């Protein structure tokens, strides 16, 4: 049978997998810290960016790339490195990824300019794309039965909780002025992780004999990286350069795109779609010929894997979209400091940690698919409540109850959605499936910022125009203030509060920010409701049935 169509796990499909003992739980600690490292660095830079821009004298374009290049490279390489872990060893990939990540962090910490920092952030993305699928596929191989739900509970709650703690750490560092420490601290952490991995993590890989095991699908890897990279790039940069009509000039690597006419974004998105379509054609042809593939399309015949990946994308849309909008609202209306903004988001992390730890026990009683559905209901309810109650007078304390409820739901969902998505995947394909599942999250994250950010900005401009219509200000002044508020993503509201004689404009800006946040939250709730509908199609995994029958 061709390698790509073997969905029944062969005996001893992975080597070196411990099934009993405390050692695997110590290995889980190492895995958890590795995940924490890369998730925090994905969210911490947004809060630190004002300090970085000032210290390094970055341009607006530089600042955008410092923020986005990490996620771009991260998403583009997840599937190829997931496959590499299957072939060459997941612990080996983890150790290599941590080493690359630590080296890149050192380069970021000593960067003297925008170009050096952007390059270091891209290299961090390379390391992160090795670490994440290696950790996920190792957990998938290490744990079975009742322990599996607990292990994925730990893994999922860390993904959700650390995403929220990243801005908290960033706020503390931004307040103290030491942004370079955000990168420098990764060196000792990386060294400890490498030592822990070599001591405690088992080496797991796909065991196959013959030439198929040694063959590498270079064409599939290239198409996957370029296609996903183009898709994520388009989603990230759509708000900056225009979704259809160009709003500003674009220049990169000697290529100059004019400011007027068609935006580069639809071209990049179209290229990404074309490359992914080519990947599907190439992988089908290789599978039919019995050759090794980078992306096993037969994985999508597994119902829970297929539905779980779609749901993961939608959940990430909601999570990142919400984390993008709420700090802008707090900053624009209240002028809140970075640390205070981060503290306002802290209940999300607390909720995720609390429910993620409990999710494993609940999954063993109710089933992982039921835990996902309960979590999705809590998420939708929390975001709807936030959207209906937010106003210009709402502070971070007013947001806290809904963020806590949202965090509780997110911890349940993230913890067990990964579990149920991968439970029926053969261990031999764990790395490839893990890379695909992680890619779904990253694409959803980029889409969340793009989609919810667009709703927020569009609503902000429209609401400000409506509120200034009867103010008596000259029409030219009304249009200029509304445009400035929209293009600054609401931060111009603080300038209006600090400028004498701008009380009317400042009050209108506060009200407009509340309206935009309300619309962004309700759009998020609608997307999460789609994820809830998909989660209703999840079923108890056949993996769990096999484990119960053995017991």
C-alpha positions as CSV (number, residue, x, y, z in Angstrom):
1,X,0.0,0.0,0.0
2,X,1.3,3.5,-0.8
3,X,2.8,5.3,2.2
4,X,0.3,8.1,2.1
5,X,-2.8,6.0,2.4
6,X,-1.9,3.8,5.4
7,X,-4.2,5.1,8.1
8,X,-4.1,2.0,10.2
9,X,-1.2,2.3,12.7
10,X,1.2,-0.5,12.2
11,X,2.6,-2.3,15.2
12,X,5.4,-0.3,16.8
13,X,4.9,2.6,14.4
14,X,6.9,4.9,16.7
15,X,10.1,4.0,18.5
16,X,11.1,4.8,22.1
17,X,7.6,5.7,23.3
18,X,7.2,5.2,27.1
19,X,3.9,4.0,28.2
20,X,4.2,4.0,32.0
21,X,6.1,5.7,34.8
22,X,6.7,9.2,36.1
23,X,9.4,9.9,33.6
24,X,7.0,10.8,30.8
25,X,5.3,13.4,33.1
26,X,8.7,15.0,33.7
27,X,9.1,15.0,29.9
28,X,5.8,16.7,29.7
29,X,7.2,19.5,31.9
30,X,9.9,20.1,29.3
31,X,7.4,20.0,26.5
32,X,5.2,22.5,28.3
33,X,8.0,24.9,28.9
34,X,9.0,24.7,25.2
35,X,5.5,25.5,24.1
36,X,5.3,28.4,26.6
37,X,8.6,29.9,25.2
38,X,7.3,30.2,21.6
39,X,3.8,31.2,22.5
40,X,4.9,34.1,24.7
41,X,7.2,35.4,22.0
42,X,4.4,35.4,19.5
43,X,2.4,37.9,21.6
44,X,4.9,39.8,23.7
45,X,6.3,42.1,20.9
46,X,3.0,43.9,20.2
47,X,3.1,45.5,23.7
48,X,6.9,46.2,23.5
49,X,6.7,47.7,20.0
50,X,6.4,51.4,21.0
51,X,9.7,51.1,23.0
52,X,11.4,49.2,20.2
53,X,10.3,51.8,17.6
54,X,11.7,54.6,19.7
55,X,15.0,53.0,20.6
56,X,15.8,51.7,17.1
57,X,14.2,54.5,15.1
58,X,12.0,52.1,13.1
59,X,9.8,53.1,10.2
60,X,6.1,52.1,10.2
61,X,6.9,49.4,7.7
62,X,9.8,48.1,9.9
63,X,7.5,48.0,12.9
64,X,4.8,46.0,10.9
65,X,7.4,43.4,9.8
66,X,8.8,43.1,13.3
67,X,5.4,42.1,14.5
68,X,4.3,39.9,11.5
69,X,7.4,38.1,10.2
70,X,7.5,35.7,13.2
71,X,4.0,34.4,12.6
72,X,4.5,34.4,8.8
73,X,7.6,32.1,9.0
74,X,6.1,30.1,11.8
75,X,3.0,29.2,9.8
76,X,4.8,28.6,6.6
77,X,7.2,25.9,7.9
78,X,5.0,24.0,10.4
79,X,4.0,21.2,7.9
80,X,7.5,20.6,6.5
81,X,9.0,20.4,10.0
82,X,6.2,18.2,11.3
83,X,7.1,15.8,8.5
84,X,10.8,16.1,9.3
85,X,10.1,15.1,12.9
86,X,8.3,11.9,11.7
87,X,11.3,11.0,9.6
88,X,14.3,12.0,11.7
89,X,13.1,12.1,15.3
90,X,10.8,14.5,17.2
91,X,13.2,15.0,20.1
92,X,16.0,15.8,17.7
93,X,13.8,18.3,16.0
94,X,12.8,19.9,19.3
95,X,16.4,20.3,20.5
96,X,17.4,21.8,17.1
97,X,14.4,24.1,17.2
98,X,15.2,25.4,20.7
99,X,18.9,25.9,19.7
100,X,17.8,28.0,16.7
101,X,15.3,29.9,18.7
102,X,17.8,30.7,21.4
103,X,20.4,31.9,18.9
104,X,17.8,34.0,17.1
105,X,16.8,35.5,20.5
106,X,20.4,36.6,21.1
107,X,20.5,38.3,17.7
108,X,17.2,40.1,18.5
109,X,18.5,41.2,21.9
110,X,21.6,42.8,20.4
111,X,20.0,44.1,17.2
112,X,21.0,47.6,16.3
113,X,18.5,48.4,13.6
114,X,15.2,47.4,12.0
115,X,16.7,45.0,9.4
116,X,18.7,43.0,12.1
117,X,15.6,42.7,14.3
118,X,13.4,41.6,11.5
119,X,15.9,39.0,10.4
120,X,16.2,37.7,14.0
121,X,12.4,37.5,14.4
122,X,12.2,35.5,11.1
123,X,14.9,33.1,12.5
124,X,12.9,32.8,15.7
125,X,9.9,31.7,13.5
126,X,12.1,29.0,12.0
127,X,12.9,27.7,15.5
128,X,9.3,27.9,16.7
129,X,8.1,26.0,13.7
130,X,10.4,23.1,14.7
131,X,9.4,23.2,18.4
132,X,5.6,23.2,18.2
133,X,4.9,20.2,16.0
134,X,7.6,18.2,17.8
135,X,6.0,18.8,21.1
136,X,2.5,18.1,19.9
137,X,3.4,14.9,18.1
138,X,5.5,13.7,21.1
139,X,2.5,14.1,23.4
140,X,0.4,12.3,20.9
141,X,2.8,9.4,20.9
142,X,3.6,9.4,24.7
143,X,0.2,9.2,26.2
144,X,-2.8,6.9,25.7
145,X,-6.0,6.2,27.5
146,X,-7.0,8.4,30.4
147,X,-3.6,10.0,30.7
148,X,-4.0,11.3,27.2
149,X,-6.8,13.7,28.0
150,X,-4.9,15.1,31.0
151,X,-1.7,15.6,28.9
152,X,-3.6,17.4,26.2
153,X,-5.3,19.5,28.9
154,X,-1.9,20.7,30.1
155,X,-0.8,21.4,26.5
156,X,-3.9,23.2,25.5
157,X,-4.2,25.4,28.6
158,X,-0.6,26.5,28.1
159,X,-1.3,27.5,24.5
160,X,-4.2,29.6,25.5
161,X,-2.9,30.9,28.8
162,X,0.6,31.9,27.7
163,X,-0.9,33.7,24.7
164,X,-2.6,36.0,27.2
165,X,0.4,36.2,29.5
166,X,2.7,37.4,26.7
167,X,1.2,40.9,26.7
168,X,1.4,40.9,30.5
169,X,5.1,40.2,30.4
170,X,5.5,42.7,27.6
171,X,3.7,45.3,29.6
172,X,6.0,44.9,32.6
173,X,9.1,45.1,30.4
174,X,7.7,48.1,28.4
175,X,7.0,49.9,31.7
176,X,10.6,49.2,32.9
177,X,12.1,50.1,29.5
178,X,14.0,46.8,29.1
179,X,12.6,45.3,25.9
180,X,15.9,43.6,25.1
181,X,15.4,41.4,28.1
182,X,12.3,39.9,26.5
183,X,14.7,38.2,24.0
184,X,17.8,37.8,26.2
185,X,16.0,35.7,28.8
186,X,15.4,33.0,26.2
187,X,19.1,32.0,26.2
188,X,19.2,30.5,29.7
189,X,15.7,29.1,29.2
190,X,16.8,27.5,26.0
191,X,19.9,25.9,27.5
192,X,17.7,24.4,30.3
193,X,15.2,23.1,27.8
194,X,17.9,21.4,25.7
195,X,19.3,19.7,28.8
196,X,15.9,18.6,29.9
197,X,14.9,17.3,26.5
198,X,18.0,15.2,26.2
199,X,17.5,13.8,29.7
200,X,13.7,13.3,29.9
201,X,12.0,13.4,26.5
202,X,11.8,10.1,24.6
203,X,12.9,10.0,20.9
204,X,9.9,9.0,18.7
205,X,9.9,8.7,15.0
206,X,8.2,6.9,12.2
207,X,9.6,3.4,11.8
208,X,9.7,2.3,8.1
209,X,12.1,0.3,6.1
210,X,13.2,0.8,2.6
211,X,13.7,3.8,0.4
212,X,10.3,5.3,1.3
213,X,11.5,6.2,4.7
214,X,14.6,7.9,3.4
215,X,12.9,9.8,0.6
216,X,12.0,13.5,1.2
217,X,9.3,15.3,-0.7
218,X,11.3,18.5,-1.4
219,X,8.7,19.8,-4.0
220,X,5.8,19.3,-1.5
221,X,7.8,21.0,1.2
222,X,8.6,24.0,-1.0
223,X,5.0,24.4,-2.2
224,X,3.7,24.1,1.3
225,X,6.0,26.7,2.8
226,X,5.6,29.2,-0.1
227,X,1.8,28.7,-0.3
228,X,1.1,29.0,3.4
229,X,3.6,31.9,3.7
230,X,1.8,33.8,0.9
231,X,-1.6,33.2,2.5
232,X,-0.6,34.3,5.9
233,X,1.3,37.3,4.5
234,X,-1.8,38.4,2.6
235,X,-4.0,38.1,5.7
236,X,-1.5,40.0,7.9
237,X,-0.9,42.8,5.4
238,X,-4.4,43.3,4.1
239,X,-5.3,46.0,6.6
240,X,-2.0,47.9,5.9
241,X,-2.0,47.9,2.1
242,X,-5.6,47.5,1.2
243,X,-7.7,44.4,0.5
244,X,-8.3,45.4,-3.1
245,X,-7.3,48.9,-3.9
246,X,-3.8,50.0,-2.9
247,X,-3.7,52.4,0.0
248,X,0.0,52.9,0.3
249,X,3.2,52.1,-1.7
250,X,4.9,48.7,-1.1
251,X,8.6,48.0,-1.5
252,X,10.6,44.9,-0.7
253,X,13.7,43.3,-2.1
254,X,13.9,45.9,-4.9
255,X,10.3,45.4,-5.9
256,X,8.3,48.7,-5.8
257,X,4.5,48.5,-5.9
258,X,2.6,51.7,-6.8
259,X,0.4,53.4,-4.3
260,X,-2.6,53.7,-6.7
261,X,-4.4,50.9,-8.4
262,X,-4.6,47.2,-7.4
263,X,-3.2,46.4,-4.0
264,X,-0.5,43.7,-3.8
265,X,-2.6,41.8,-1.2
266,X,-5.0,40.1,-3.6
267,X,-2.1,39.2,-5.8
268,X,-0.3,37.6,-2.9
269,X,-3.4,35.8,-1.7
270,X,-4.1,34.5,-5.2
271,X,-0.5,33.3,-5.4
272,X,-0.9,31.5,-2.1
273,X,-4.1,29.8,-3.2
274,X,-2.5,28.7,-6.5
275,X,0.5,27.2,-4.7
276,X,-1.7,25.3,-2.2
277,X,-3.7,24.0,-5.2
278,X,-0.5,22.9,-6.8
279,X,0.5,21.2,-3.6
280,X,-2.7,19.1,-3.6
281,X,-2.1,18.1,-7.2
282,X,1.6,17.1,-6.6
283,X,0.8,15.2,-3.4
284,X,-2.0,13.2,-5.0
285,X,0.3,12.3,-7.9
286,X,3.1,11.2,-5.5
287,X,0.7,9.2,-3.3
288,X,-0.7,7.4,-6.4
289,X,2.8,6.5,-7.4
290,X,3.5,5.1,-3.9
291,X,6.1,7.8,-3.1
292,X,6.6,9.7,0.2
293,X,4.5,12.9,0.6
294,X,4.9,16.0,2.6
295,X,1.1,16.3,3.3
296,X,-0.9,13.1,3.5
297,X,-4.3,14.1,2.1
298,X,-5.8,10.9,3.4
299,X,-5.6,12.4,6.9
300,X,-8.5,14.6,5.9
301,X,-10.6,11.4,5.5
302,X,-10.6,11.1,9.3
303,X,-13.7,13.0,10.4
304,X,-12.5,14.3,13.7
305,X,-9.2,15.5,12.2
306,X,-11.0,17.3,9.4
307,X,-13.7,19.0,11.6
308,X,-11.1,19.6,14.4
309,X,-8.8,21.5,12.1
310,X,-11.6,23.8,10.8
311,X,-12.8,24.4,14.4
312,X,-9.2,25.2,15.5
313,X,-8.9,27.9,12.8
314,X,-12.2,29.5,13.9
315,X,-11.3,29.5,17.6
316,X,-8.0,31.2,16.7
317,X,-9.8,33.8,14.7
318,X,-11.8,34.6,17.8
319,X,-8.9,34.6,20.3
320,X,-6.5,36.7,18.4
321,X,-9.2,39.0,17.1
322,X,-10.4,39.7,20.6
323,X,-6.8,40.2,22.0
324,X,-6.2,42.7,19.1
325,X,-9.3,44.8,19.7
326,X,-9.6,45.1,23.5
327,X,-6.1,46.7,24.2
328,X,-6.9,49.3,21.4
329,X,-10.2,50.1,23.1
330,X,-8.6,50.5,26.6
331,X,-5.7,52.6,25.3
332,X,-7.9,54.9,23.1
333,X,-10.6,55.6,25.8
334,X,-8.6,55.5,29.0
335,X,-5.0,56.0,28.0
336,X,-4.1,52.9,30.0
337,X,-0.5,52.0,30.4
338,X,0.9,48.8,28.7
339,X,1.1,47.0,32.1
340,X,-2.5,48.0,33.1
341,X,-3.8,46.8,29.7
342,X,-2.0,43.5,30.2
343,X,-3.6,43.1,33.7
344,X,-7.0,43.6,32.2
345,X,-6.4,40.6,30.0
346,X,-5.0,38.5,32.8
347,X,-8.3,36.9,33.7
348,X,-8.3,35.2,30.3
349,X,-5.0,33.4,31.2
350,X,-6.2,32.5,34.6
351,X,-9.4,31.0,33.2
352,X,-7.5,29.0,30.6
353,X,-5.0,27.6,33.1
354,X,-7.8,26.7,35.6
355,X,-10.1,25.0,33.1
356,X,-7.3,23.4,31.1
357,X,-6.0,21.6,34.1
358,X,-9.5,20.3,34.9
359,X,-10.3,19.4,31.2
360,X,-8.5,16.1,31.3
361,X,-10.6,14.7,34.2
362,X,-13.8,16.0,32.6
363,X,-12.9,14.5,29.3
364,X,-12.3,11.1,30.9
365,X,-15.9,11.3,32.3
366,X,-17.8,13.0,29.5
367,X,-15.6,12.5,26.4
368,X,-13.1,14.9,24.9
369,X,-15.6,16.0,22.2
370,X,-18.2,17.0,24.9
371,X,-15.5,19.1,26.6
372,X,-14.8,20.9,23.4
373,X,-18.5,21.7,22.9
374,X,-18.9,22.9,26.5
375,X,-15.9,25.2,26.1
376,X,-17.3,26.6,22.8
377,X,-20.6,27.4,24.5
378,X,-18.8,29.3,27.2
379,X,-16.7,31.2,24.7
380,X,-19.7,32.3,22.6
381,X,-21.6,33.3,25.7
382,X,-18.7,35.4,27.1
383,X,-18.0,37.3,23.9
384,X,-21.7,38.0,23.3
385,X,-22.0,39.4,26.8
386,X,-18.9,41.5,26.3
387,X,-20.3,42.8,23.0
388,X,-23.6,43.7,24.5
389,X,-22.2,45.5,27.7
390,X,-19.1,47.4,26.6
391,X,-19.5,51.2,26.6
392,X,-17.2,54.2,26.7
393,X,-17.2,54.0,30.5
394,X,-16.1,50.3,30.6
395,X,-12.7,49.8,32.2
396,X,-10.4,46.8,32.4
397,X,-12.2,45.7,35.6
398,X,-15.5,45.8,33.7
399,X,-14.1,43.5,31.1
400,X,-12.6,41.1,33.6
401,X,-15.6,38.9,34.3
402,X,-16.3,38.2,30.6
403,X,-12.6,37.6,30.0
404,X,-12.5,35.1,32.8
405,X,-15.5,33.2,31.4
406,X,-14.0,33.3,27.9
407,X,-10.7,32.0,29.3
408,X,-12.5,29.1,31.1
409,X,-14.1,28.2,27.8
410,X,-10.9,28.6,25.8
411,X,-9.0,26.3,28.2
412,X,-11.5,23.5,27.8
413,X,-11.7,23.9,24.1
414,X,-8.0,24.3,23.2
415,X,-7.0,21.5,25.6
416,X,-9.3,18.8,24.2
417,X,-9.8,19.9,20.6
418,X,-6.2,19.0,19.8
419,X,-6.7,15.7,21.7
420,X,-9.8,14.7,19.7
421,X,-8.4,15.9,16.4
422,X,-5.3,13.8,16.6
423,X,-6.7,10.8,18.6
424,X,-7.5,8.8,15.4
425,X,-4.3,9.7,13.5
426,X,-1.8,6.8,13.3
427,X,1.2,7.5,15.5
428,X,3.5,7.1,12.4
429,X,1.8,10.3,10.9
430,X,1.7,12.2,14.2
431,X,4.3,14.9,13.2
432,X,2.7,15.6,9.9
433,X,-0.8,15.8,11.4
434,X,0.5,18.0,14.3
435,X,2.1,20.4,11.8
436,X,-1.2,20.6,9.9
437,X,-3.2,21.2,13.1
438,X,-0.8,23.9,14.2
439,X,-0.9,25.5,10.8
440,X,-4.7,25.7,11.1
441,X,-4.3,27.6,14.3
442,X,-1.7,30.0,12.8
443,X,-3.8,30.7,9.7
444,X,-6.8,31.3,11.9
445,X,-4.8,33.7,14.1
446,X,-3.7,35.8,11.0
447,X,-7.3,35.7,9.7
448,X,-8.6,36.8,13.1
449,X,-6.4,39.9,13.2
450,X,-7.3,40.7,9.6
451,X,-11.0,40.2,9.8
452,X,-11.8,41.5,13.3
453,X,-9.3,44.3,12.8
454,X,-11.1,45.3,9.6
455,X,-14.5,45.3,11.3
456,X,-13.1,47.4,14.2
457,X,-11.5,50.0,11.9
458,X,-14.4,50.3,9.5
459,X,-16.9,50.6,12.4
460,X,-14.6,53.2,14.1
461,X,-14.5,55.5,11.1
462,X,-18.3,55.2,10.4
463,X,-19.2,55.8,14.1
464,X,-17.0,58.8,14.4
465,X,-18.4,60.3,11.2
466,X,-22.0,59.9,12.5
467,X,-21.2,61.4,15.9
468,X,-19.5,64.5,14.5
469,X,-22.3,65.1,12.0
470,X,-24.2,67.4,14.3
471,X,-21.3,68.9,16.1
472,X,-21.1,72.1,14.2
473,X,-17.5,71.5,13.1
474,X,-16.6,72.2,9.5
475,X,-17.1,69.2,7.3
476,X,-13.4,69.1,6.4
477,X,-12.5,69.0,10.1
478,X,-15.0,66.2,10.7
479,X,-13.6,64.1,7.9
480,X,-10.0,64.7,8.9
481,X,-10.7,63.7,12.6
482,X,-12.6,60.6,11.6
483,X,-9.9,59.5,9.2
484,X,-7.1,60.0,11.7
485,X,-9.0,58.0,14.4
486,X,-9.6,55.2,11.9
487,X,-6.0,55.0,10.6
488,X,-4.5,55.2,14.1
489,X,-6.8,52.2,15.2
490,X,-8.3,54.5,17.9
491,X,-5.1,55.7,19.5
492,X,-5.7,59.2,18.2
493,X,-8.4,59.4,20.9
494,X,-5.8,60.0,23.5
495,X,-4.4,62.9,21.5
496,X,-7.8,64.5,21.4
497,X,-8.2,64.2,25.2
498,X,-4.8,65.9,25.7
499,X,-5.4,68.8,23.3
500,X,-7.3,71.8,24.7
501,X,-10.5,72.7,22.9
502,X,-11.1,69.2,21.6
503,X,-13.7,68.0,24.2
504,X,-16.4,67.4,21.6
505,X,-14.1,65.3,19.4
506,X,-12.7,63.4,22.4
507,X,-16.2,62.4,23.6
508,X,-17.1,61.4,20.1
509,X,-13.9,59.3,19.8
510,X,-14.7,57.5,23.1
511,X,-18.2,56.6,22.0
512,X,-17.0,55.5,18.6
513,X,-14.3,53.2,20.1
514,X,-17.0,51.6,22.2
515,X,-19.2,51.0,19.1
516,X,-16.3,49.6,17.2
517,X,-15.3,47.3,20.0
518,X,-18.9,46.1,20.3
519,X,-19.1,45.3,16.6
520,X,-15.7,43.5,16.7
521,X,-16.9,41.4,19.7
522,X,-20.2,40.5,18.0
523,X,-18.4,39.6,14.8
524,X,-16.0,37.4,16.9
525,X,-19.0,35.7,18.6
526,X,-20.5,34.9,15.1
527,X,-17.3,33.3,14.0
528,X,-17.0,31.3,17.3
529,X,-20.6,30.2,16.8
530,X,-19.6,28.6,13.5
531,X,-16.8,26.8,15.4
532,X,-19.4,25.6,17.9
533,X,-21.5,24.3,15.0
534,X,-18.5,22.4,13.7
535,X,-17.7,21.0,17.1
536,X,-21.1,19.4,17.2
537,X,-19.9,17.1,14.4
538,X,-17.1,15.7,16.5
539,X,-17.5,12.2,17.8
540,X,-15.9,10.0,20.4
541,X,-12.5,8.9,19.0
542,X,-12.0,5.3,17.9
543,X,-8.6,5.6,19.8
544,X,-10.5,6.0,23.1
545,X,-12.6,2.9,22.2
546,X,-9.5,0.9,21.5
547,X,-7.9,1.9,24.8
548,X,-11.1,1.1,26.8
549,X,-11.4,-2.3,25.2
550,X,-7.8,-3.1,26.1
551,X,-8.4,-2.1,29.7
